[in-house]
Amino acid sequence: MHIFKKMLFVIFTSTIALSIAACGYKPSSYYAKKEMQGNVFVKININLEDPKNSVLVKDAITKLLIQKLDSKIVDDQINADIIMDVSINSVSLQTLQYDSTGYNKLYKAVVVLGISYFRKDNEIRKSFTVEGDHDFSVDDGATVTETKRFDAISIASDKALDEVLSKIAVYSFR
């Protein structure tokens, strides 16, 4: 009887393992890598209100493409298979909470990025937007300093870029 239970257990676990392996599951990064295969040129549209953040966004998207998708970044559009345009569509600060004296105490930075790209071989442009936000506080009675604002926008941009990988994977099916 004990051997029968062992055989049944082996058959059961083998069946489950085969069914999971046979389902063909692949992570979204697999499809995103396939979509961004080749040389990529990243073009950033500089936001005149936030030129420092525009440069940070370009660096972050380049880092994402290299580290997560193994893309090859090129400095010239002529050598590129894929051309990606990145822009900061909007940056806003919203007041979330006031203190007892009526001063703003808690803020939310919201960044909306526009991403579009196309392969030179088929010229079909794929576009999407991603949004990121970051809540931050200031000292009582203080205003938002340029450093706080810059840091908050930078963190919100990073959060927005977290969505880029999944969006590219989804667009690989279109």
Backbone bond lengths (Angstrom), bond angles and torsions (degrees), N, CA, C in turn:
res aa  C-N    CA-C-N  psi(-1)  N-CA   C-N-CA  omega(-1)  CA-C   N-CA-C  phi
1 M - - - 1.450 - - 1.531 110.81 -
2 H 1.345 116.36 -37.87 1.455 121.41 -179.17 1.532 110.69 -64.53
3 I 1.333 117.66 -39.68 1.456 122.17 178.72 1.528 110.11 -66.76
4 F 1.298 116.90 -37.55 1.457 121.92 178.24 1.536 110.80 -60.86
5 K 1.328 116.96 -42.34 1.471 121.20 178.51 1.529 110.96 -64.23
6 K 1.333 116.80 -40.73 1.460 120.69 178.59 1.525 110.96 -64.19
7 M 1.316 116.62 -43.79 1.468 120.52 179.21 1.528 110.80 -63.62
8 L 1.315 115.68 -41.79 1.457 120.54 178.92 1.537 110.76 -63.07
9 F 1.333 115.71 -41.45 1.462 120.95 178.39 1.531 110.79 -63.25
10 V 1.334 117.73 -44.38 1.464 122.30 179.97 1.530 110.42 -63.13
11 I 1.314 116.83 -44.20 1.465 120.93 179.36 1.529 110.18 -63.71
12 F 1.311 117.19 -43.63 1.463 122.24 -179.50 1.525 111.45 -62.52
13 T 1.331 117.27 -49.37 1.473 120.33 -178.65 1.524 111.12 -67.76
14 S 1.321 118.11 -35.39 1.467 121.00 177.43 1.520 110.68 -64.84
15 T 1.321 116.60 -40.62 1.463 120.89 179.09 1.516 110.74 -63.58
16 I 1.313 117.51 -44.01 1.469 121.36 178.94 1.529 110.39 -64.55
17 A 1.328 117.52 -44.51 1.463 120.93 -179.58 1.524 111.27 -62.52
18 L 1.312 117.52 -41.51 1.465 120.87 178.95 1.525 111.74 -67.50
19 S 1.308 116.72 -38.87 1.467 118.96 -179.14 1.526 111.19 -68.91
20 I 1.320 118.12 -35.72 1.467 120.82 177.10 1.527 110.28 -69.85
21 A 1.307 117.28 -43.14 1.467 121.02 -179.67 1.525 111.07 -67.86
22 A 1.300 117.05 -32.61 1.464 120.74 -176.71 1.527 113.15 -80.74
23 C 1.323 118.18 -12.93 1.461 119.05 -175.85 1.524 112.38 -72.64
24 G 1.344 118.21 -16.29 1.450 120.95 175.00 1.512 114.44 77.97
25 Y 1.298 118.49 24.85 1.465 121.01 179.58 1.519 110.07 -63.92
26 K 1.329 115.64 132.91 1.456 121.99 173.29 1.519 107.45 -134.17
27 P 1.325 117.88 139.30 1.468 119.65 179.73 1.528 111.18 -68.39
28 S 1.319 115.71 160.49 1.470 120.34 -178.05 1.522 111.85 -61.59
29 S 1.325 117.50 -29.35 1.464 119.50 179.60 1.531 111.39 -64.02
30 Y 1.334 117.59 -28.97 1.459 121.12 177.14 1.530 110.11 -60.59
31 Y 1.335 116.28 -47.73 1.457 120.96 -178.78 1.528 111.68 -70.77
32 A 1.328 116.49 -36.17 1.462 120.08 177.95 1.531 110.26 -66.43
33 K 1.334 117.63 -40.40 1.468 120.84 177.32 1.521 110.64 -61.78
34 K 1.310 115.16 -41.77 1.463 119.94 179.82 1.536 110.60 -64.13
35 E 1.330 115.84 -39.66 1.462 121.46 -179.71 1.530 111.81 -66.85
36 M 1.320 117.54 -36.67 1.470 121.84 -175.02 1.528 112.02 -102.32
37 Q 1.317 116.37 25.35 1.456 121.73 -179.17 1.525 110.20 -72.01
38 G 1.317 116.34 130.96 1.462 121.40 179.83 1.512 111.58 116.77
39 N 1.315 115.38 -168.28 1.466 121.63 179.50 1.522 109.52 -82.80
40 V 1.333 116.16 133.45 1.460 121.75 -176.77 1.525 109.52 -120.00
41 F 1.326 115.10 131.70 1.459 121.71 172.96 1.520 107.33 -109.02
42 V 1.334 117.02 124.59 1.464 122.18 -179.59 1.520 108.39 -104.30
43 K 1.333 114.65 121.82 1.468 121.16 179.02 1.522 107.52 -113.25
44 I 1.310 116.12 123.61 1.470 120.53 179.51 1.523 108.81 -104.02
45 N 1.305 115.64 133.64 1.460 120.80 173.30 1.520 106.81 -91.41
46 I 1.307 116.36 109.36 1.462 122.07 -174.12 1.527 109.86 -67.20
47 N 1.313 115.67 127.84 1.458 122.21 175.65 1.527 106.67 -85.68
48 L 1.313 117.12 118.27 1.466 120.64 -175.72 1.519 112.89 -64.27
49 E 1.344 117.47 -25.74 1.460 120.00 177.68 1.525 111.28 -75.26
50 D 1.318 117.19 -31.08 1.464 122.44 -176.63 1.528 111.68 -134.95
51 P 1.325 118.44 67.61 1.471 118.10 -178.73 1.528 113.01 -64.89
52 K 1.354 117.42 -34.15 1.468 119.48 179.59 1.520 110.91 -64.52
53 N 1.326 116.72 -41.02 1.451 119.86 -179.88 1.519 111.79 -69.96
54 S 1.315 117.72 -31.67 1.464 120.61 176.79 1.523 110.49 -61.84
55 V 1.316 116.36 -42.10 1.461 120.50 178.30 1.524 110.40 -66.29
56 L 1.330 117.08 -40.59 1.469 120.24 177.29 1.520 111.93 -61.36
57 V 1.327 116.50 -40.87 1.459 120.77 179.79 1.530 109.95 -64.07
58 K 1.339 117.13 -42.44 1.466 119.44 178.65 1.516 110.68 -61.91
59 D 1.325 116.97 -43.89 1.461 120.35 178.76 1.526 111.00 -61.95
60 A 1.325 116.71 -40.71 1.462 120.52 -178.42 1.531 111.52 -68.29
61 I 1.333 117.75 -40.58 1.475 119.85 179.69 1.522 110.10 -69.42
62 T 1.326 116.89 -36.68 1.462 120.75 176.79 1.523 110.31 -63.69
63 K 1.318 116.47 -43.91 1.460 121.65 177.84 1.531 110.76 -60.97
64 L 1.323 117.05 -42.89 1.463 121.65 178.38 1.525 110.82 -60.90
65 L 1.325 116.67 -45.89 1.464 120.86 -178.69 1.527 111.80 -63.64
66 I 1.325 116.39 -39.91 1.462 120.18 -178.23 1.520 111.11 -74.70
67 Q 1.326 117.55 -50.76 1.459 121.28 -172.91 1.522 114.29 -75.67
68 K 1.304 117.50 -40.98 1.469 119.72 -174.08 1.523 113.19 -95.09
69 L 1.341 117.01 -28.91 1.462 119.13 -174.34 1.527 113.68 -114.99
70 D 1.318 116.89 -0.65 1.468 122.00 -179.95 1.527 112.40 55.21
71 S 1.312 117.11 32.80 1.461 121.23 178.80 1.524 109.53 -76.32
72 K 1.311 114.96 154.38 1.459 120.91 176.21 1.521 107.20 -101.85
73 I 1.316 117.28 116.11 1.460 122.73 -179.21 1.527 108.65 -87.60
74 V 1.333 115.66 131.62 1.463 120.71 177.62 1.523 109.13 -118.68
75 D 1.320 115.83 156.82 1.461 122.15 -176.70 1.528 113.65 -93.35
76 D 1.322 116.97 -3.54 1.455 120.02 -175.46 1.528 109.52 -134.26
77 Q 1.330 116.06 135.27 1.468 120.61 -179.34 1.523 112.10 -62.40
78 I 1.313 117.23 -29.31 1.460 121.06 -178.00 1.524 111.24 -63.16
79 N 1.329 116.94 -35.70 1.461 121.51 -178.53 1.523 113.23 -86.69
80 A 1.315 117.54 -0.47 1.467 121.20 -173.87 1.523 112.20 -90.64
81 D 1.331 114.90 143.72 1.465 121.83 170.15 1.524 109.71 -90.97
82 I 1.339 114.92 -31.20 1.462 121.90 -178.75 1.523 108.20 -126.83
83 I 1.322 115.80 133.97 1.461 120.59 175.43 1.527 107.43 -114.39
84 M 1.323 115.24 123.86 1.465 121.72 -178.37 1.518 109.34 -115.05
85 D 1.328 115.16 127.95 1.464 121.61 175.55 1.518 108.16 -105.22
86 V 1.334 116.31 130.14 1.457 122.02 179.77 1.527 107.81 -124.96
87 S 1.326 116.37 133.38 1.463 119.14 177.52 1.520 110.02 -143.23
88 I 1.313 114.36 150.50 1.458 120.00 173.14 1.524 105.57 -88.89
89 N 1.338 115.66 106.57 1.468 119.81 -178.52 1.520 111.79 -71.64
90 S 1.323 116.32 -42.47 1.465 118.44 178.57 1.519 110.69 -157.79
91 V 1.311 114.07 150.56 1.462 123.00 174.52 1.517 106.46 -132.61
92 S 1.320 116.62 128.65 1.466 118.20 178.55 1.521 110.52 -142.03
93 L 1.321 114.26 151.68 1.464 121.66 173.19 1.521 107.09 -115.75
94 Q 1.308 116.05 128.33 1.456 121.31 179.62 1.520 108.99 -117.88
95 T 1.322 116.21 140.16 1.455 120.51 176.06 1.524 108.59 -83.34
96 L 1.328 116.06 128.26 1.458 120.89 -179.70 1.521 113.00 -104.08
97 Q 1.342 116.93 -30.07 1.463 119.39 -174.51 1.528 109.99 -153.26
98 Y 1.317 114.90 144.82 1.467 122.29 175.83 1.526 108.64 -111.88
99 D 1.350 116.40 153.05 1.469 118.74 174.51 1.527 109.15 -85.94
100 S 1.320 117.51 -176.82 1.471 121.95 -174.70 1.537 112.80 -66.53
101 T 1.335 117.51 -21.32 1.464 120.26 179.31 1.529 112.67 -94.33
102 G 1.333 117.19 1.15 1.459 121.19 176.11 1.513 115.24 94.82
103 Y 1.325 117.72 3.79 1.464 120.15 177.54 1.525 110.14 -82.73
104 N 1.328 114.77 148.35 1.463 119.90 175.50 1.524 108.97 -65.02
105 K 1.308 116.58 133.83 1.459 120.56 -177.08 1.524 112.44 -120.00
106 L 1.324 116.69 -37.52 1.459 121.64 -176.09 1.524 109.02 -127.27
107 Y 1.324 115.23 131.40 1.464 121.83 -178.17 1.524 110.54 -123.03
108 K 1.324 114.32 162.80 1.457 121.65 172.18 1.522 107.46 -130.00
109 A 1.319 115.53 125.43 1.461 121.21 173.15 1.520 107.34 -95.14
110 V 1.318 116.40 129.82 1.466 121.84 179.52 1.522 108.57 -122.95
111 V 1.332 115.46 127.58 1.461 121.40 180.00 1.522 108.28 -123.06
112 V 1.327 116.00 130.49 1.463 121.54 175.92 1.526 107.08 -115.93
113 L 1.332 115.45 122.15 1.457 121.43 -179.91 1.522 109.83 -107.67
114 G 1.307 115.92 140.75 1.457 121.76 173.72 1.514 109.10 -105.35
115 I 1.328 116.01 127.84 1.460 121.49 -179.71 1.525 107.60 -123.91
116 S 1.314 116.47 131.57 1.460 119.64 171.48 1.522 107.32 -142.31
117 Y 1.322 115.23 148.48 1.453 119.62 179.99 1.520 109.31 -152.93
118 F 1.312 114.96 159.83 1.458 120.30 174.07 1.521 109.53 -153.03
119 R 1.313 114.23 152.46 1.462 121.59 173.91 1.523 107.45 -89.60
120 K 1.300 116.93 137.88 1.460 120.33 -179.66 1.521 112.17 -63.86
121 D 1.330 117.57 -28.87 1.458 120.11 -175.94 1.529 113.95 -74.89
122 N 1.356 118.35 -20.60 1.467 117.64 178.66 1.526 113.94 -127.71
123 E 1.333 117.67 -8.92 1.474 122.93 173.49 1.534 115.46 57.64
124 I 1.317 118.69 15.73 1.469 120.53 177.12 1.526 107.95 -86.29
125 R 1.325 115.64 114.96 1.464 120.88 -178.43 1.521 109.68 -83.88
126 K 1.320 115.20 131.39 1.457 121.72 177.22 1.516 107.46 -115.30
127 S 1.333 116.31 127.44 1.468 120.82 -175.40 1.512 110.74 -131.23
128 F 1.323 114.93 146.37 1.458 120.85 175.82 1.520 109.08 -159.22
129 T 1.315 115.67 165.05 1.462 121.09 174.94 1.524 108.76 -118.63
130 V 1.297 115.17 150.89 1.458 122.35 174.66 1.517 107.97 -130.88
131 E 1.306 115.54 150.16 1.460 120.48 -176.84 1.522 109.93 -130.76
132 G 1.313 115.45 140.50 1.453 121.46 175.55 1.511 109.76 -135.59
133 D 1.325 116.28 151.77 1.462 119.54 177.61 1.517 110.37 -139.12
134 H 1.313 114.32 161.24 1.467 120.66 179.20 1.519 108.72 -149.70
135 D 1.325 116.49 126.15 1.459 121.99 176.47 1.525 109.06 -90.72
136 F 1.332 116.06 138.19 1.465 119.77 177.78 1.519 109.46 -149.72
137 S 1.312 115.35 157.62 1.465 120.03 -178.04 1.528 109.81 -117.43
138 V 1.325 113.96 161.86 1.461 121.33 174.89 1.527 107.75 -123.78
139 D 1.324 115.97 161.60 1.461 120.42 178.88 1.523 110.05 -65.56
140 D 1.310 116.41 158.63 1.468 121.18 -179.64 1.523 110.89 -55.34
141 G 1.325 115.66 127.08 1.459 121.63 176.70 1.511 115.02 75.38
142 A 1.333 117.89 -1.77 1.459 120.75 -178.01 1.528 110.65 -88.08
143 T 1.311 114.88 159.93 1.458 120.27 175.21 1.523 108.63 -101.01
144 V 1.300 115.57 169.19 1.457 120.39 178.99 1.531 108.14 -75.67
145 T 1.313 116.36 118.10 1.460 120.42 178.71 1.525 109.18 -78.97
146 E 1.307 115.64 162.83 1.464 120.68 178.89 1.528 110.51 -61.85
147 T 1.323 117.34 -36.16 1.462 121.04 179.17 1.519 111.18 -66.14
148 K 1.338 116.96 -45.85 1.478 121.01 177.86 1.525 110.59 -60.66
149 R 1.317 115.44 -44.25 1.469 120.64 -179.62 1.524 110.26 -62.20
150 F 1.332 117.25 -47.08 1.461 122.68 -179.89 1.529 110.68 -60.13
151 D 1.322 116.40 -46.75 1.472 120.80 -179.96 1.525 111.47 -62.79
152 A 1.322 116.75 -43.12 1.467 120.82 -179.57 1.523 111.16 -64.11
153 I 1.325 116.90 -42.51 1.461 120.70 178.89 1.523 110.53 -67.00
154 S 1.307 116.63 -37.58 1.463 120.88 178.09 1.528 111.17 -62.94
155 I 1.320 117.44 -44.85 1.466 121.41 179.13 1.530 110.77 -66.40
156 A 1.328 116.74 -41.70 1.470 120.41 178.20 1.534 110.52 -63.57
157 S 1.328 117.52 -37.96 1.460 121.00 177.28 1.518 111.47 -64.17
158 D 1.328 116.51 -42.08 1.467 120.28 177.43 1.527 111.06 -61.13
159 K 1.325 116.61 -39.93 1.469 120.31 178.41 1.524 110.92 -65.71
160 A 1.319 116.65 -37.29 1.463 120.15 177.40 1.527 110.42 -65.55
161 L 1.321 116.77 -39.70 1.455 120.45 -178.79 1.525 112.36 -68.33
162 D 1.325 117.46 -21.00 1.462 120.18 176.06 1.525 111.37 -60.61
163 E 1.314 117.08 -27.01 1.465 121.67 -179.48 1.521 113.18 -81.75
164 V 1.313 117.63 -17.64 1.459 121.18 -173.27 1.526 111.26 -60.42
165 L 1.317 117.10 -43.50 1.462 121.47 -178.08 1.525 111.37 -57.25
166 S 1.317 117.28 -47.53 1.461 119.92 -178.78 1.529 111.49 -69.28
167 K 1.329 117.49 -36.02 1.469 120.16 178.67 1.529 110.68 -64.98
168 I 1.332 117.04 -41.35 1.469 120.17 178.39 1.523 109.42 -63.55
169 A 1.334 117.30 -41.03 1.465 120.69 178.27 1.520 110.95 -60.34
170 V 1.318 117.10 -43.82 1.468 121.24 179.04 1.526 110.57 -64.37
171 Y 1.325 116.91 -42.73 1.465 120.51 -178.85 1.535 112.59 -70.70
172 S 1.328 117.61 -14.09 1.466 119.31 177.58 1.522 111.60 -67.47
173 F 1.329 117.62 -19.36 1.457 121.68 179.25 1.522 112.73 -88.28
174 R 1.305 117.93 -6.62 1.473 121.03 -177.84 1.490 111.79 -95.01
